Amino acid sequence: MARHLALGIGGALAVVSAIAVLASGEEPVPPAAPPLSVSAAAFLQGGVSSYPLAATKADMERVAAYWSPERLKQASSYEPRTKPTTRGATQKATTSAAELSRLHTRGEAAQRRETATIGTAPGKGSAVTSPPMVGKVFFKVGTKEYWCSASVVHSRYRNVVATAGHCAYALSQDRPVENWIFIPSYHDGRTDAGIFVGHTIYMHEDFAGKGDFDRDYAFVTVHRGFTWQPYTQAGKAKYRLADAGRVEDKVGAFRFSSGKAAAQRVRVFGYPAGAQPDGTRPYNGQVVKNCGGTTEKKLVSAPTWQLDHGVRLAGCGFTSGASGGPWVIGYDSVKRTGHLAGVTSLTWNLTGGGRLDAISAPYFNALTQRVYAQATRQFTG
């Protein structure tokens, strides 16, 4: 399958010429079709892979019961690995992504050593009001619990969450993650807006199939949410599930956008928490952080991650945990909404110092729109 054109971003690893792809940015109208019925096995349609997470009510209740407050507290920020090689080896983002690249800035070429890592960067503009549709996703890989960042994106059934592909599909294990949930408006452990169990993952076939980080995005449909309602039985405090409704009805949503030209003003949100390369920890992952600026004019690439067409934002130093957070064009801090044009995928150390100083996202193009449109067709209650 041909790779997509990337939103320009100047100055990254081996840079490809920037080709601006213009589009209206209007939300695509999903095809008039009945709700999808999802089988127990993964299936492929038009280059879009889908993987059931908790397709039945029993599955949903099992996942809901798994996430006790203690497990939520124990979860760690997630740093993915590359897809296993033929010898079964994987490479961890924070230690093995150093790649020699050529940087083009204002027509001048220079070479520098750059390290790509997963996550995002320090938050410029922390006074910006946090959008309620931004939150955390929690999931299990192997025997450990992790989290990433995510946000609600508008859909006909008001049930779609956007995040990074590596926050839904574990390349190291070559399978979807387990026990995936989304908690919007997460703040210091509070889940007042509800907990939403993932129903089905939708992603481009090249992410799971090839480990292609140009496709590092996922759109996940979720069940109706729940909150824990306390009650007393035989003198003992207990909890039961109380319906919280559909996620978009509860917290709103960003509008989907694709095909934007280079040099866009964006605002990025997420929950960074991991350590910087120098060992410092400027974030704790308990509150939403943000940074903003204009994406660069050149495309970026990182062969280790099969990234050819990345969109980069310099001056943003989030760490692991912010992966999957939304890149928003036209963010309105009063209405707290805007257009979703990307999700955080990789972080970069451009200057060679001990701190991350840039982030990148896969370019949202016609292929991304196809994945998104498939997700919008699924009714989950």
Secondary structure, DSSP 8 states (H G I E B T S, - for coil): ----------SSSS-----------------S-------SS-EEETTEEEEESS-SHHHHHHHHHH--HHHHHH-EE---B----TTS---BHHHH-EEEEEEEETTEEEEEEEEEEES----TTTTS---TTEEEEEEEETTEEEEEEEEEE--TTS-EEEE-GGGTEETTTTEE-EEEEEEET-BTTB-TT-BEEEEEEEEEHHHHHH--GGG--EEEEE--EEEEEEEEETTEEEEEEEEEE-HHHHH--BEE-----SS-EEEEEE---S--TTS-----SSS-EEEEEE--SS-EEEGGGTEEEEEEEET----TT-TT-EEEEEEETTTTEEEEEEE--EEEESSSSSS--EEEEE---HHHHHHHHHHHT----
